[in-house]
Amino acid sequence: MSDDVANLFNDYKREHRKARDAVNQKYDQLISELNDSIFNKTFQGSYKDYKKQYNKLVAAKDAERDYISRNIMGGGIGNLQDIYDALSGGVFRDTGKVIYGHGSSYYRYTESRVHETIANYAALSVTRPDLIDLLRADKPELVAELDATIIELLKKVGGKL
């Protein structure tokens, strides 16, 4: 991993923590208020209604955290992290070098590494060509092979180049 990529991932990690902490604080406060309403008997409804509201808040917290995390710094950095995690066989996720990825248990099979790399590369090619340029500077042989793979896929489905 080049210094440029490592620095990008470190910047992303800092921004991710800030965003995650802000969302957690927001929803933890709402959950705390809901819990307090049960303890001080001001909650209107049954325990089943409470559980529904509680689960709804937890789901909203997870969804908002995920949405914000995926879009930090223009989005797509998670896709790039996923590629690097696949290249490392999941070691980068396991050791905390990247936030996104699947870890070594998922990547123990080469096929999983290939699928994730191609899928994330294709997504970045459309949404964040600047990140592809960063990957190209770090891994030129890989990007050349991925470009050739995409061209072959397009030929097979009759796409125009």
Secondary structure, 3 states (H helix, E strand, C coil): CCHHHHHHHHHHHHHHHHHHHHHHHHHHHHHHHHHHHHHCCCCCCCHHHHHHHHHHHHHHHHHHHHHHHHHHHHCCHHHHHHHHHHHCCCHHHHCCCCCCCCCCCHHHCHHHHHHHHHHHHHHHHHHCHHHHHHHHHHCHHHHHHHHHHHHHHHHHCCCCC
